[in-house]
Amino acid sequence: MSSKPTNVVIAGLGGQGVIKASDILADVAFSSGLDVKKSELHGMSQRGGSVSSDVRFGERVFSPMVPEKEADFLLVIAPDQVEVNAAVLGQNGILIEPSQIDESSLSNKKSINVALLGVLSRHLQFSVEAWTAALKRNLPERLHEANLMAFSIGRANERIMGQGK
């Protein structure tokens, strides 16, 4: 990993698991020995409004906020949040969005956030075992099977979007 932190912005609507997805990502990075900073913007999340969470990790991270146009990855759970959050994506940043997942393949539609983490995981250096352990630590046992399957579906996805926006 380079000395420059990896910047990930996860965005969606209240109730879609934006914060849970960022918790899982932060857990994976922290458990892998990296410095991690995380921030959240809830907006009107209780009413289905915009929610975003910045996760930064690397050898040393000083600020939890991803500067505008410096996100390496923008993971968007609600399609209508792509344009709202596009300004954070860096020039060579990668957009990860719901169209990359066949939602009919998910046993629980609410696990789209974890399926998209599966897509993200293909771009990061963390082991599948580290992701699996973080998922299990951050989700109730009754949700493990559906979410581990969703993660696998996202990880196996061949429709990886191109770079930039």
DSSP file (Angstrom, degrees, kcal/mol; ACC not computed):
  #  RESIDUE AA STRUCTURE BP1 BP2  ACC     N-H-->O    O-->H-N    N-H-->O    O-->H-N    TCO  KAPPA ALPHA  PHI   PSI    X-CA   Y-CA   Z-CA
    1    1 A M              0   0    0      0, 0.0    57,-0.0     0, 0.0     2,-0.0   0.000 360.0 360.0 360.0 138.3    0.0    0.0    0.0
    2    2 A S        -     0   0    0      2,-0.2    57,-0.6     1,-0.1     4,-0.1  -0.236 360.0-108.5 -76.0 170.9    1.3    3.4   -0.8
    3    3 A S  S    S+     0   0    0     55,-0.1    57,-0.4    56,-0.1    -1,-0.1   0.711  97.9  90.7 -74.7 -18.1    1.7    6.2    1.7
    4    4 A K  S    S-     0   0    0      1,-0.1    -2,-0.2    55,-0.1    55,-0.1  -0.633  87.7-115.4 -75.6 130.3   -1.3    8.0    0.2
    5    5 A P        -     0   0    0      0, 0.0     2,-0.5     0, 0.0    53,-0.2  -0.263  20.9-117.0 -64.2 152.9   -4.5    6.9    1.8
    6    6 A T  E     -A   57   0A   0     51,-3.5    51,-1.9    -4,-0.1     2,-0.5  -0.802  30.5-150.1 -86.6 131.5   -7.2    5.1   -0.1
    7    7 A N  E     +A   56   0A   0     -2,-0.5    65,-1.9    63,-0.2    66,-1.8  -0.919  18.5 176.0-112.5 121.3  -10.3    7.2   -0.2
    8    8 A V  E     -Ab  55  73A   0     47,-2.6    47,-3.0    -2,-0.5     2,-0.5  -0.988  11.0-166.6-126.2 130.7  -13.8    5.5   -0.5
    9    9 A V  E     -Ab  54  74A   0     64,-2.5    66,-2.9    -2,-0.4     2,-0.5  -0.977   4.7-165.7-114.7 126.9  -17.1    7.3   -0.4
   10   10 A I  E     +Ab  53  75A   0     43,-2.8    43,-2.5    -2,-0.5     2,-0.3  -0.955  16.3 176.6-111.4 127.5  -20.2    5.2    0.2
   11   11 A A  E     +Ab  52  76A   0     64,-2.7    66,-3.2    -2,-0.5    67,-0.5  -0.947  16.0 109.6-135.6 151.6  -23.5    6.9   -0.6
   12   12 A G  E     -A   51   0A   0     39,-2.4    39,-2.5    -2,-0.3     2,-0.3  -0.916  59.3 -54.8 179.0-151.9  -27.2    6.0   -0.7
   13   13 A L  E >   -A   50   0A   0     -2,-0.3     3,-2.0    37,-0.2     5,-0.4  -0.803  63.2 -79.0-115.3 156.3  -30.4    6.7    1.1
   14   14 A G  T 3  S+     0   0    0     35,-2.2    -1,-0.1    -2,-0.3    32,-0.1  -0.258 117.3  24.6 -52.9 133.4  -31.4    6.2    4.7
   15   15 A G  T 3  S+     0   0    0     -3,-0.0    -1,-0.3    32,-0.0    31,-0.0   0.372  92.3 102.1  92.5  -4.0  -32.1    2.6    5.5
   16   16 A Q  S <  S-     0   0    0     -3,-2.0    97,-0.3    96,-0.0    -2,-0.1   0.503  97.0-105.1 -91.7  -3.6  -30.0    1.1    2.7
   17   17 A G  S  > S+     0   0    0     -4,-0.2     4,-2.5    96,-0.1     5,-0.2   0.766  70.8 143.0  89.5  25.2  -27.1    0.2    4.8
   18   18 A V  H  > S+     0   0    0     -5,-0.4     4,-2.1     2,-0.2     5,-0.2   0.951  78.2  43.1 -60.4 -50.2  -24.6    2.9    3.9
   19   19 A I  H  > S+     0   0    0      1,-0.2     4,-2.3     2,-0.2    -1,-0.2   0.895 113.5  51.9 -66.7 -40.0  -23.3    3.2    7.4
   20   20 A K  H  > S+     0   0    0      2,-0.2     4,-2.2     1,-0.2    -1,-0.2   0.915 109.5  50.1 -62.2 -42.8  -23.2   -0.6    7.9
   21   21 A A  H  X S+     0   0    0     -4,-2.5     4,-2.4     1,-0.2    -2,-0.2   0.903 111.6  47.9 -62.0 -41.2  -21.2   -1.0    4.6
   22   22 A S  H  X S+     0   0    0     -4,-2.1     4,-2.6     1,-0.2    -1,-0.2   0.863 109.3  54.0 -69.5 -34.0  -18.7    1.7    5.8
   23   23 A D  H  X S+     0   0    0     -4,-2.3     4,-2.2     2,-0.2    -2,-0.2   0.916 110.1  47.4 -62.0 -42.9  -18.4    0.0    9.1
   24   24 A I  H  X S+     0   0    0     -4,-2.2     4,-2.4     2,-0.2    -2,-0.2   0.932 113.3  47.4 -65.6 -46.5  -17.5   -3.3    7.4
   25   25 A L  H  X S+     0   0    0     -4,-2.4     4,-2.3     1,-0.2    -2,-0.2   0.928 113.0  48.4 -60.7 -45.9  -15.0   -1.6    5.1
   26   26 A A  H  X S+     0   0    0     -4,-2.6     4,-2.8     1,-0.2     5,-0.2   0.891 110.7  52.2 -61.8 -39.2  -13.4    0.2    8.0
   27   27 A D  H  X S+     0   0    0     -4,-2.2     4,-2.9     2,-0.2     5,-0.2   0.919 108.6  50.0 -62.4 -45.5  -13.2   -3.0   10.0
   28   28 A V  H  X S+     0   0    0     -4,-2.4     4,-1.0     2,-0.2    -2,-0.2   0.939 114.6  44.0 -59.1 -48.0  -11.5   -4.9    7.1
   29   29 A A  H  <>S+     0   0    0     -4,-2.3     5,-2.1     2,-0.2     3,-0.4   0.927 116.1  46.3 -64.8 -45.7   -8.9   -2.1    6.8
   30   30 A F  H ><5S+     0   0    0     -4,-2.8     3,-1.9     1,-0.2    -2,-0.2   0.918 111.1  51.6 -63.4 -44.3   -8.3   -1.8   10.6
   31   31 A S  H 3<5S+     0   0    0     -4,-2.9    -1,-0.2     1,-0.3    -2,-0.2   0.710 103.9  59.9 -66.4 -19.5   -8.1   -5.5   11.1
   32   32 A S  T 3<5S-     0   0    0     -4,-1.0    -1,-0.3    -3,-0.4    -2,-0.2   0.318 126.1-100.7 -90.8   7.5   -5.5   -5.6    8.3
   33   33 A G  T < 5S+     0   0    0     -3,-1.9     2,-0.2     1,-0.3    -3,-0.2   0.609  77.7 133.6  90.2  12.9   -3.3   -3.3   10.3
   34   34 A L      < -     0   0    0     -5,-2.1     2,-0.4     1,-0.0    -1,-0.3  -0.605  62.1-108.7 -96.3 157.3   -4.0    0.0    8.6
   35   35 A D  E     -C   58   0A   0     23,-2.7    23,-1.8    -2,-0.2     2,-0.4  -0.686  43.4-166.8 -76.9 134.1   -4.8    3.4   10.0
   36   36 A V  E     -C   57   0A   0     -2,-0.4     2,-0.4    21,-0.2    21,-0.2  -0.983  17.4-178.0-132.1 136.9   -8.5    4.1    9.4
   37   37 A K  E     -C   56   0A   0     19,-2.6    19,-2.9    -2,-0.4     2,-0.3  -0.987  10.1-176.7-129.9 144.2  -10.6    7.3    9.6
   38   38 A K  E     -C   55   0A   0     -2,-0.4     2,-0.3    17,-0.2    17,-0.2  -0.997   6.6-179.7-142.2 141.5  -14.4    7.4    9.0
   39   39 A S  E     -C   54   0A   0     15,-2.2    15,-2.0    25,-0.4     2,-0.4  -0.967  10.3-153.7-138.6 159.0  -17.0   10.1    8.9
   40   40 A E  E     -C   53   0A   0     -2,-0.3     2,-0.5    13,-0.2    13,-0.2  -0.975  10.2-162.6-134.9 145.3  -20.7   10.1    8.2
   41   41 A L  E     +C   52   0A   0     11,-3.1    11,-2.2    -2,-0.4    -2,-0.0  -0.959  11.7 179.6-126.4 111.1  -23.3   12.6    6.9
   42   42 A H    >   +     0   0    0     -2,-0.5     3,-1.1     9,-0.2   -28,-0.1   0.778   8.5 171.3 -88.1 -27.4  -26.8   11.5    7.7
   43   43 A G  T 3  S-     0   0    0      1,-0.2     2,-0.4     2,-0.1     3,-0.3  -0.271  77.2 -21.0  53.6-135.3  -28.9   14.2    6.3
   44   44 A M  T > >S+     0   0    0      6,-0.2     5,-2.3     1,-0.2     3,-2.1  -0.299  88.7 148.6 -96.5  47.5  -32.6   13.2    6.4
   45   45 A S  G X 5 +     0   0    0     -3,-1.1     3,-1.6    -2,-0.4    -1,-0.2   0.790  62.3  62.1 -57.5 -32.7  -31.6    9.6    6.7
   46   46 A Q  G 3 5S+     0   0    0     -3,-0.3    -1,-0.3     1,-0.3    -2,-0.1   0.727 108.6  44.2 -67.4 -18.8  -34.6    8.6    8.8
   47   47 A R  G < 5S-     0   0    0     -3,-2.1    -1,-0.3     0, 0.0    -2,-0.2   0.086 129.8 -90.0-111.6  22.2  -36.9    9.7    6.0
   48   48 A G  T < 5S+     0   0    0     -3,-1.6    -3,-0.2     1,-0.2    -2,-0.1   0.691  80.6 146.4  81.0  17.8  -35.0    8.0    3.2
   49   49 A G      < -     0   0    0     -5,-2.3   -35,-2.2     1,-0.2    -1,-0.2  -0.167  57.1 -59.1 -80.2 178.9  -32.8   11.1    2.5
   50   50 A S  E     -A   13   0A   0    -37,-0.2     2,-0.4   -39,-0.0   -37,-0.2  -0.282  52.5-179.9 -62.5 138.8  -29.2   11.1    1.4
   51   51 A V  E     +A   12   0A   0    -39,-2.5   -39,-2.4    -8,-0.1     2,-0.3  -0.996   2.0 175.2-136.5 137.0  -26.6    9.4    3.5
   52   52 A S  E     -AC  11  41A   0    -11,-2.2   -11,-3.1    -2,-0.4     2,-0.4  -0.990  11.3-165.1-141.3 154.7  -22.9    9.2    2.8
   53   53 A S  E     -AC  10  40A   0    -43,-2.5   -43,-2.8    -2,-0.3     2,-0.4  -0.993  10.0-149.2-140.3 130.0  -19.9    7.9    4.6
   54   54 A D  E     -AC   9  39A   0    -15,-2.0   -15,-2.2    -2,-0.4     2,-0.4  -0.839  13.1-173.0 -97.3 133.6  -16.2    8.6    3.9
   55   55 A V  E     -AC   8  38A   0    -47,-3.0   -47,-2.6    -2,-0.4     2,-0.4  -0.992   3.8-179.5-127.7 123.8  -13.7    5.9    4.7
   56   56 A R  E     +AC   7  37A   0    -19,-2.9   -19,-2.6    -2,-0.4     2,-0.3  -0.979   6.8 169.3-123.3 134.4  -10.0    6.6    4.4
   57   57 A F  E     +AC   6  36A   0    -51,-1.9   -51,-3.5    -2,-0.4     2,-0.3  -0.996  15.5 105.6-146.6 151.3   -7.3    4.0    5.2
   58   58 A G  E    S- C   0  35A   0    -23,-1.8   -23,-2.7    -2,-0.3     3,-0.2  -0.967  80.9 -50.2 171.2-164.6   -3.5    3.7    4.7
   59   59 A E  S    S+     0   0    0    -57,-0.6     2,-0.3     1,-0.3   -56,-0.1   0.912 126.8   3.1 -62.4 -42.3   -0.3    3.7    6.6
   60   60 A R        -     0   0    0    -57,-0.4     2,-0.4   -25,-0.1    -1,-0.3  -0.951  67.6-174.3-149.5 125.5   -1.2    7.1    8.2
   61   61 A V        +     0   0    0     -2,-0.3   -25,-0.1    -3,-0.2    -3,-0.1  -0.981   6.1 179.6-123.4 129.5   -4.5    9.0    7.8
   62   62 A F        +     0   0    0     -2,-0.4    -1,-0.1     1,-0.2     0, 0.0   0.748  66.9  38.2-101.3 -27.8   -4.9   12.5    9.3
   63   63 A S        -     0   0    0      2,-0.1    -1,-0.2     1,-0.1   -26,-0.1  -0.963  59.1-148.5-129.1 142.9   -8.5   13.5    8.3
   64   64 A P  S    S+     0   0    0      0, 0.0     2,-0.4     0, 0.0   -25,-0.4   0.672  75.5  89.4 -80.0 -15.8  -11.7   11.4    8.0
   65   65 A M  S    S-     0   0    0    -27,-0.1    -2,-0.1   -10,-0.0   -27,-0.0  -0.666  73.9-134.7 -90.4 133.5  -13.1   13.5    5.2
   66   66 A V        -     0   0    0     -2,-0.4     5,-0.1   -58,-0.1     3,-0.1  -0.748  29.9-124.2 -81.6 120.5  -12.4   12.6    1.5
   67   67 A P    >   -     0   0    0      0, 0.0     3,-1.7     0, 0.0     4,-0.2  -0.301  38.0 -84.2 -63.6 150.4  -11.5   15.9   -0.3
   68   68 A E  T 3  S+     0   0    0      1,-0.3    20,-0.2     2,-0.1    21,-0.1  -0.261 115.2  12.3 -55.4 138.7  -13.5   16.8   -3.3
   69   69 A K  T 3  S+     0   0    0     18,-1.2    22,-0.5    -3,-0.1    -1,-0.3   0.692 107.4  93.2  64.5  23.1  -12.3   15.1   -6.5
   70   70 A E    <   +     0   0    0     -3,-1.7     2,-0.4    18,-0.7   -63,-0.2   0.313  44.6 122.7-125.3   8.2  -10.0   12.7   -4.5
   71   71 A A  E     - d   0  89A   0     17,-3.3    19,-2.7    -4,-0.2   -63,-0.2  -0.574  42.4-164.5 -72.4 128.2  -12.2    9.6   -4.0
   72   72 A D  E    S+     0   0A   0    -65,-1.9    22,-2.5    -2,-0.4     2,-0.4   0.797  81.1  22.5 -76.9 -30.4  -10.5    6.5   -5.4
   73   73 A F  E     -bd   8  94A   0    -66,-1.8   -64,-2.5    20,-0.2     2,-0.5  -1.000  60.4-166.4-139.9 135.1  -13.9    4.7   -5.2
   74   74 A L  E     -bd   9  95A   0     20,-2.4    22,-3.0    -2,-0.4     2,-0.7  -0.963  12.1-170.1-119.2 110.2  -17.5    6.0   -5.1
   75   75 A L  E     -bd  10  96A   0    -66,-2.9   -64,-2.7    -2,-0.5     2,-0.5  -0.901   6.7-170.9-103.4 115.3  -19.8    3.1   -4.1
   76   76 A V  E     -b   11   0A   0     20,-3.1   -64,-0.2    -2,-0.7     6,-0.1  -0.929  17.9-176.6-115.7 125.1  -23.4    4.2   -4.6
   77   77 A I  S    S+     0   0    0    -66,-3.2   -65,-0.2    -2,-0.5    -1,-0.1   0.806  77.1  52.0 -89.2 -32.8  -26.3    2.1   -3.3
   78   78 A A  S >  S-     0   0    0    -67,-0.5     3,-2.5     1,-0.1     4,-0.3  -0.929  78.1-142.1-106.7 122.7  -29.1    4.2   -4.7
   79   79 A P  G >  S+     0   0    0      0, 0.0     3,-1.6     0, 0.0     4,-0.4   0.823  99.4  60.8 -53.0 -34.9  -28.9    5.0   -8.5
   80   80 A D  G 3  S+     0   0    0      1,-0.3     4,-0.4     2,-0.1   -68,-0.1   0.525  95.0  64.7 -74.1  -1.3  -30.2    8.5   -8.0
   81   81 A Q  G <> S+     0   0    0     -3,-2.5     4,-1.4     2,-0.1    -1,-0.3   0.458  77.9  85.5 -96.9  -2.0  -27.3    9.3   -5.7
   82   82 A V  H <> S+     0   0    0     -3,-1.6     4,-0.9    -4,-0.3     3,-0.5   0.976  95.9  38.2 -61.6 -55.8  -24.6    8.9   -8.4
   83   83 A E  H  4 S+     0   0    0     -4,-0.4     3,-0.4     1,-0.2     4,-0.4   0.861 112.0  59.0 -65.6 -35.5  -24.9   12.5   -9.7
   84   84 A V  H  4 S+     0   0    0     -4,-0.4    -1,-0.2     1,-0.2    -2,-0.2   0.839 119.4  29.1 -60.7 -33.7  -25.4   13.9   -6.2
   85   85 A N  H >< S+     0   0    0     -4,-1.4     3,-1.8    -3,-0.5     4,-0.4   0.385  87.8 104.4-109.6   1.3  -22.0   12.5   -5.2
   86   86 A A  G ><  +     0   0    0     -4,-0.9     3,-1.3    -3,-0.4    -1,-0.1   0.774  68.2  71.2 -57.9 -29.4  -20.1   12.5   -8.5
   87   87 A A  G 3  S+     0   0    0     -4,-0.4   -18,-1.2     1,-0.3    -1,-0.3   0.705  91.6  58.9 -63.9 -19.4  -18.0   15.6   -7.5
   88   88 A V  G <  S+     0   0    0     -3,-1.8   -17,-3.3   -20,-0.2   -18,-0.7   0.742  81.6 103.6 -80.8 -21.4  -16.0   13.5   -4.9
   89   89 A L  E <   -d   71   0A   0     -3,-1.3   -17,-0.2    -4,-0.4    76,-0.1  -0.419  70.0-130.8 -70.4 128.5  -14.7   11.0   -7.5
   90   90 A G  E >   -     0   0A   0    -19,-2.7     3,-1.7    -2,-0.2   -20,-0.2  -0.178  30.6 -95.9 -70.4 168.5  -11.1   11.5   -8.6
   91   91 A Q  E 3  S+     0   0A   0    -22,-0.5    74,-0.2     1,-0.3    -1,-0.1   0.863 128.4  29.3 -55.4 -40.6  -10.0   11.7  -12.2
   92   92 A N  E 3  S+     0   0A   0     72,-0.1    -1,-0.3    71,-0.1    -2,-0.1   0.147  96.0 134.1-105.3  18.0   -9.1    8.0  -12.1
   93   93 A G  E <   -     0   0A   0     -3,-1.7    71,-3.6    70,-0.1     2,-0.5  -0.228  52.0-127.0 -68.5 158.8  -11.7    7.1   -9.5
   94   94 A I  E     -dE  73 163A   0    -22,-2.5   -20,-2.4    69,-0.2     2,-0.5  -0.929  11.8-146.1-114.7 127.6  -13.9    4.0   -9.9
   95   95 A L  E     -d   74   0A   0     67,-0.7     2,-0.5    -2,-0.5    66,-0.3  -0.788  11.7-170.1 -92.0 129.4  -17.7    4.2   -9.7
   96   96 A I  E     +d   75   0A   0    -22,-3.0   -20,-3.1    -2,-0.5    64,-0.1  -0.987  19.0 165.8-120.3 120.7  -19.4    1.1   -8.2
   97   97 A E    >   -     0   0    0     -2,-0.5     3,-2.2   -22,-0.2   -20,-0.1  -0.878  50.3 -98.1-138.0 164.9  -23.2    1.2   -8.6
   98   98 A P  G >  S+     0   0    0      0, 0.0     3,-2.3     0, 0.0     5,-0.2   0.741 110.7  72.9 -57.4 -27.0  -26.3   -1.0   -8.3
   99   99 A S  G 3  S+     0   0    0      1,-0.3    60,-0.0     3,-0.1    -3,-0.0   0.662  86.8  67.3 -64.0 -12.2  -26.4   -1.7  -12.1
  100  100 A Q  G <  S+     0   0    0     -3,-2.2     2,-0.4     2,-0.0    59,-0.3   0.521  95.6  66.1 -83.2  -5.2  -23.4   -3.9  -11.6
  101  101 A I  S <  S-     0   0    0     -3,-2.3     2,-1.2    -4,-0.1     3,-0.1  -0.958  78.1-135.8-120.4 133.8  -25.4   -6.4   -9.6
  102  102 A D    >   -     0   0    0     -2,-0.4     3,-2.4     1,-0.2     4,-0.3  -0.758  21.6-163.2 -82.5  98.4  -28.3   -8.6  -10.8
  103  103 A E  G >  S+     0   0    0     -2,-1.2     3,-1.5     1,-0.3    -1,-0.2   0.746  82.6  68.6 -60.8 -23.5  -30.5   -7.9   -7.8
  104  104 A S  G 3  S+     0   0    0      1,-0.3    -1,-0.3    -3,-0.1    -2,-0.0   0.704  92.5  61.2 -68.4 -16.6  -32.7  -11.0   -8.7
  105  105 A S  G <  S+     0   0    0     -3,-2.4     2,-0.4     4,-0.0    -1,-0.3   0.570  85.6  93.9 -84.0  -8.4  -29.7  -13.1   -7.8
  106  106 A L    <   -     0   0    0     -3,-1.5     3,-0.2    -4,-0.3    41,-0.1  -0.704  65.2-152.8 -87.3 131.5  -29.8  -11.8   -4.2
  107  107 A S  S    S+     0   0    0     -2,-0.4     2,-0.4     1,-0.3    -1,-0.1   0.776  93.9  32.6 -71.8 -24.7  -31.8  -13.9   -1.7
  108  108 A N  S >  S-     0   0    0     38,-0.2     3,-2.3     1,-0.1    -1,-0.3  -0.956  72.5-154.1-133.4 113.7  -32.3  -10.7    0.3
  109  109 A K  G >  S+     0   0    0     -2,-0.4     3,-1.3     1,-0.3    -1,-0.1   0.770  92.9  68.2 -58.7 -26.4  -32.6   -7.4   -1.6
  110  110 A K  G >  S+     0   0    0      1,-0.3     3,-0.7     2,-0.1    -1,-0.3   0.629  84.9  71.9 -69.1 -11.6  -31.4   -5.5    1.4
  111  111 A S  G <>  +     0   0    0     -3,-2.3     4,-2.2     1,-0.2     3,-0.3   0.255  61.6 106.1 -89.2  14.8  -28.0   -7.1    1.0
  112  112 A I  H <> S+     0   0    0     -3,-1.3     4,-2.5     1,-0.2    -1,-0.2   0.859  75.0  59.6 -58.6 -35.3  -27.2   -5.0   -2.1
  113  113 A N  H <> S+     0   0    0     -3,-0.7     4,-1.4   -97,-0.3    -1,-0.2   0.908 108.2  43.4 -60.3 -41.0  -24.8   -2.9    0.0
  114  114 A V  H  > S+     0   0    0     -3,-0.3     4,-1.7     2,-0.2    -2,-0.2   0.857 110.4  55.4 -74.3 -35.5  -22.8   -6.0    0.8
  115  115 A A  H  X S+     0   0    0     -4,-2.2     4,-1.5     1,-0.2    -2,-0.2   0.911 108.0  49.6 -61.1 -41.2  -23.0   -7.2   -2.8
  116  116 A L  H  X S+     0   0    0     -4,-2.5     4,-2.5     1,-0.2    -1,-0.2   0.834 105.5  56.5 -68.7 -31.7  -21.5   -3.8   -3.9
  117  117 A L  H  X S+     0   0    0     -4,-1.4     4,-2.6     2,-0.2    -1,-0.2   0.863 102.8  57.0 -62.8 -34.3  -18.7   -4.3   -1.2
  118  118 A G  H  X S+     0   0    0     -4,-1.7     4,-0.7     2,-0.2    -2,-0.2   0.910 106.9  47.1 -61.2 -42.3  -18.0   -7.5   -3.0
  119  119 A V  H >< S+     0   0    0     -4,-1.5     3,-1.1     1,-0.2     4,-0.4   0.943 113.1  49.2 -62.6 -47.5  -17.5   -5.5   -6.3
  120  120 A L  H >X S+     0   0    0     -4,-2.5     3,-2.2     1,-0.2     4,-0.6   0.875 100.5  65.8 -58.1 -38.9  -15.3   -3.1   -4.3
  121  121 A S  H >< S+     0   0    0     -4,-2.6     3,-0.7     1,-0.3    -1,-0.2   0.765  89.9  65.0 -59.7 -25.9  -13.2   -5.9   -2.8
  122  122 A R  T << S+     0   0    0     -3,-1.1    -1,-0.3    -4,-0.7    -2,-0.2   0.721 103.8  47.4 -68.5 -19.6  -11.9   -6.9   -6.3
  123  123 A H  T <4 S+     0   0    0     -3,-2.2     2,-0.2    -4,-0.4    -1,-0.2   0.540 104.4  71.8 -97.1  -9.5  -10.1   -3.5   -6.4
  124  124 A L  S << S-     0   0    0     -3,-0.7     0, 0.0    -4,-0.6     0, 0.0  -0.702  79.5-125.5-111.5 161.0   -8.6   -3.7   -2.9
  125  125 A Q        +     0   0    0     -2,-0.2     2,-0.2     2,-0.0    -3,-0.1   0.305  68.6 118.0 -89.3   8.9   -5.7   -5.8   -1.5
  126  126 A F        -     0   0    0     -5,-0.1    -2,-0.1     1,-0.1   -97,-0.1  -0.513  66.9-112.7 -80.0 145.1   -7.7   -7.3    1.4
  127  127 A S     >  -     0   0    0     -2,-0.2     4,-1.9     1,-0.1     5,-0.1  -0.322  18.1-119.4 -73.1 156.6   -8.1  -11.1    1.5
  128  128 A V  H  > S+     0   0    0      1,-0.2     4,-2.9     2,-0.2     5,-0.2   0.866 117.0  58.1 -60.6 -35.8  -11.6  -12.7    1.2
  129  129 A E  H  > S+     0   0    0      2,-0.2     4,-2.4     1,-0.2    -1,-0.2   0.890 104.1  50.4 -62.8 -39.6  -11.0  -14.1    4.7
  130  130 A A  H  > S+     0   0    0      2,-0.2     4,-2.1     1,-0.2    -1,-0.2   0.908 112.4  47.1 -65.0 -41.4  -10.6  -10.6    6.1
  131  131 A W  H  X S+     0   0    0     -4,-1.9     4,-2.7     2,-0.2    -2,-0.2   0.932 111.8  50.3 -63.9 -46.0  -13.8   -9.5    4.4
  132  132 A T  H  X S+     0   0    0     -4,-2.9     4,-2.3     1,-0.2    -2,-0.2   0.915 110.9  48.6 -60.2 -44.5  -15.7  -12.6    5.6
  133  133 A A  H  X S+     0   0    0     -4,-2.4     4,-2.0     1,-0.2    -1,-0.2   0.912 112.2  48.9 -62.8 -42.4  -14.5  -12.1    9.2
  134  134 A A  H  X S+     0   0    0     -4,-2.1     4,-1.7     2,-0.2    -2,-0.2   0.899 109.8  51.7 -65.7 -40.6  -15.5   -8.4    9.1
  135  135 A L  H  X S+     0   0    0     -4,-2.7     4,-1.1     1,-0.2    -1,-0.2   0.935 111.3  47.6 -59.6 -45.8  -19.0   -9.2    7.7
  136  136 A K  H  < S+     0   0    0     -4,-2.3    -1,-0.2     1,-0.2    -2,-0.2   0.855 111.9  49.9 -66.1 -34.5  -19.5  -11.8   10.5
  137  137 A R  H  < S+     0   0    0     -4,-2.0    -1,-0.2     1,-0.2    -2,-0.2   0.802 116.3  41.7 -71.9 -28.1  -18.4   -9.3   13.2
  138  138 A N  H  < S+     0   0    0     -4,-1.7    -2,-0.2    -3,-0.2    -1,-0.2   0.496 109.6  58.5-101.8  -4.8  -20.6   -6.5   11.9
  139  139 A L  S  < S-     0   0    0     -4,-1.1     5,-0.1    -3,-0.2     2,-0.0  -0.941  87.6-102.0-127.0 147.9  -23.8   -8.4   11.1
  140  140 A P    >   -     0   0    0      0, 0.0     3,-2.3     0, 0.0     4,-0.5  -0.339  38.1-112.8 -63.2 149.1  -26.1  -10.6   13.3
  141  141 A E  G >> S+     0   0    0      1,-0.3     3,-1.5     2,-0.2     4,-0.5   0.832 114.6  64.0 -54.1 -36.4  -25.6  -14.3   12.8
  142  142 A R  G 34 S+     0   0    0      1,-0.3    -1,-0.3     2,-0.1     4,-0.3   0.699 105.6  46.4 -63.9 -17.1  -29.1  -14.7   11.2
  143  143 A L  G <> S+     0   0    0     -3,-2.3     4,-2.0     1,-0.1    -1,-0.3   0.451  86.8  92.2-101.7  -2.9  -27.9  -12.5    8.3
  144  144 A H  H <> S+     0   0    0     -3,-1.5     4,-3.0    -4,-0.5     5,-0.3   0.941  83.8  48.8 -59.0 -52.0  -24.6  -14.1    7.7
  145  145 A E  H  X S+     0   0    0     -4,-0.5     4,-2.0     1,-0.2    -1,-0.2   0.930 114.3  43.8 -58.7 -50.6  -25.6  -16.6    5.0
  146  146 A A  H  > S+     0   0    0     -4,-0.3     4,-2.1     1,-0.2   -39,-0.2   0.887 118.1  45.2 -62.9 -39.2  -27.5  -14.1    2.9
  147  147 A N  H  X S+     0   0    0     -4,-2.0     4,-2.6     2,-0.2    -2,-0.2   0.857 110.1  51.9 -77.7 -34.5  -24.8  -11.5    3.1
  148  148 A L  H  X S+     0   0    0     -4,-3.0     4,-2.0    -5,-0.2    -1,-0.2   0.885 112.7  48.2 -65.2 -36.7  -21.9  -13.9    2.5
  149  149 A M  H  X S+     0   0    0     -4,-2.0     4,-2.3    -5,-0.3    -2,-0.2   0.916 111.2  49.8 -67.0 -43.4  -23.7  -15.0   -0.6
  150  150 A A  H  X S+     0   0    0     -4,-2.1     4,-2.5     1,-0.2    -2,-0.2   0.911 109.9  51.2 -61.5 -42.6  -24.3  -11.4   -1.7
  151  151 A F  H  X S+     0   0    0     -4,-2.6     4,-2.7     1,-0.2    -1,-0.2   0.923 110.3  49.4 -59.9 -44.8  -20.7  -10.6   -1.1
  152  152 A S  H  X S+     0   0    0     -4,-2.0     4,-2.1     2,-0.2    -2,-0.2   0.883 109.3  52.1 -62.6 -39.7  -19.7  -13.6   -3.3
  153  153 A I  H  X S+     0   0    0     -4,-2.3     4,-0.7     2,-0.2    -1,-0.2   0.934 113.1  44.2 -62.3 -46.3  -22.1  -12.5   -6.0
  154  154 A G  H >< S+     0   0    0     -4,-2.5     3,-0.7     1,-0.2    -2,-0.2   0.901 113.2  50.9 -64.6 -40.8  -20.6   -9.0   -6.1
  155  155 A R  H 3< S+     0   0    0     -4,-2.7    -1,-0.2     1,-0.2    -2,-0.2   0.849 111.8  47.2 -66.4 -34.5  -17.1  -10.4   -6.0
  156  156 A A  H 3< S+     0   0    0     -4,-2.1    -1,-0.2    -5,-0.2    -2,-0.2   0.557  84.0 125.0 -83.2  -8.5  -17.7  -12.7   -8.9
  157  157 A N    <<  -     0   0    0     -3,-0.7     3,-0.1    -4,-0.7   -56,-0.1  -0.278  43.2-167.3 -60.1 129.9  -19.4  -10.0  -10.9
  158  158 A E        +     0   0    0      1,-0.2     2,-1.8   -58,-0.1    -1,-0.2   0.607  69.1  87.5 -90.7 -14.6  -17.8   -9.5  -14.3
  159  159 A R        +     0   0    0    -59,-0.3     2,-0.5   -60,-0.0    -1,-0.2  -0.434  56.8 166.3 -87.4  65.6  -19.5   -6.2  -15.1
  160  160 A I        -     0   0    0     -2,-1.8   -64,-0.1    -3,-0.1    -2,-0.0  -0.697  35.1-123.0 -82.8 127.6  -16.9   -4.0  -13.5
  161  161 A M        -     0   0    0     -2,-0.5    -1,-0.1   -66,-0.3   -61,-0.0  -0.273  25.8-107.4 -69.8 155.3  -17.4   -0.4  -14.5
  162  162 A G        -     0   0    0      1,-0.2   -67,-0.7   -68,-0.1     2,-0.1  -0.092  43.0 -83.5 -71.9 177.8  -14.7    1.6  -16.2
  163  163 A Q  B    S+E   94   0A   0    -69,-0.2   -69,-0.2     2,-0.0    -1,-0.2  -0.409  85.2  19.6 -83.8 159.8  -12.7    4.4  -14.5
  164  164 A G              0   0    0    -71,-3.6   -69,-0.3   -74,-0.2   -72,-0.1   0.090 360.0 360.0  74.8 173.1  -13.7    8.0  -14.2
  165  165 A K              0   0    0    -74,-0.2    -1,-0.1   -76,-0.1   -74,-0.1   0.287 360.0 360.0-128.2 360.0  -17.1    9.6  -14.4
